[in-house]
Amino acid sequence: MSVGEVTDATFESDVLKSEKPVIVDFWAPWCAPCRMMAPVVESVAEQYGERAAVVKINVDENPSTSQRYGIKGIPTLILFHEGKEAERIVGATSKESLARLFEKHTSEAEV
């Protein structure tokens, strides 16, 4: 499963109303750390695509959602579970730490 795209218009239906946990990558094309994180996010999407969704939202094109969640620095990765923010990672991170985040929340979702 690949990384999807969401917008201000689709955020509620695609993320907040999702039956699975969703990790949202707040990013911008000009952001070097965001580009560095892209393969990590893609890899985690491939690994956990059956149990969780992974989407990206461009902060420049979707200021409403970015402002709503207080995005000050990018990349910011937020895991939403049952329509609420469960955890947040600001800045570049490793595949392992992102995988731990998924494991924590996808195993809870299956209970």
N, C-alpha and C positions, 0 to 999 in steps of 0.2 A: 504494500500500500504506500502511496506517495503522499507528500505533504500537500494539503489543500490550501486554498486561498479563501479568506473571508474579508468582508468589508463592513463598514458601519451598518449598511442595510441588511446584511445577512448574519451579523454577529449573534443576535438573540436566537434565531432559529438554529444556526449551525453549532453554536457553542453552548449557550445557556440552557437550551432545551434538548441538548444531546443526551441520549440514554447512556453513553459511554463517557468516561473521563476524557477531557480534551486538553491538550497542551497547545497554548497559543504563543507563537513566536512573534513578538512585536519587533519589527525591523525596518530598515530603509536601504535602498540600493547603494547609497553613497557611504554606508557604514562598513568600514573594514572588518571590525569584529563580527558584525552580522554575517558578512560574506564568509568569514572563517568558520562560523557556526553552522552554515548551511549543510555541509556534508554530515555533521554530527546529528543535526535535527532529522535529516533524510534517513540516516542509518537507524535512528531510534524509531522513526515512523515505520520503516520496513520491519523492524523487530517486533513492535507492539501493535501493529495495525489491526490485528484481530480484536484486541482488548481495549484499545483507546484510539482516539483520533488525534492527528497532529495537523495544525493549520498555521498559516502565517498571515499577518496583517501588516500592511505597509503603513507606517505611522504618518507619513507625509500625505498620503491619499485618504486616510481615514482618521482625521483628527478627533472626531467625537468620541470614538471608543478609546483612543489613546488617552484623552483627557479624563474620561470617566474612570479609568483605572490608574490615574496618576503616574503615567509613564514619563519619567524624567530622563532616563538614560536607556540606550539600546545597545545590544540586544537585551530585551527583558522577556523571559519565558514564564508564563503563568499557567499553572495547571488548574483547570476548572473541574469540579466534581459536583454533580447534582445541581448545576446552575450557580455555584458559588466558587469564589477563589479559594483554593485549598493551599496552594504554595506558590512562591515566586522566587525566581532566580534572576538576578540582575548581573549583566556582564557575561562574557564568554565562560563556558564551563566545559567539563569533559563529558564524553559519552557515558562514562561510568556513573557520574553524579546524576545525569539526566535519567539514566536507566534506573537508578535507585529510586528516584522520584516516581517514575512510572510503576515500579514494582510495589512500592508502598501503597499507591492509590488504586492500582488495578487489582491487586489482591484483595483490598478492602471491598471493591465494587463487586467482586465475585462471591463474597460471603453472604 
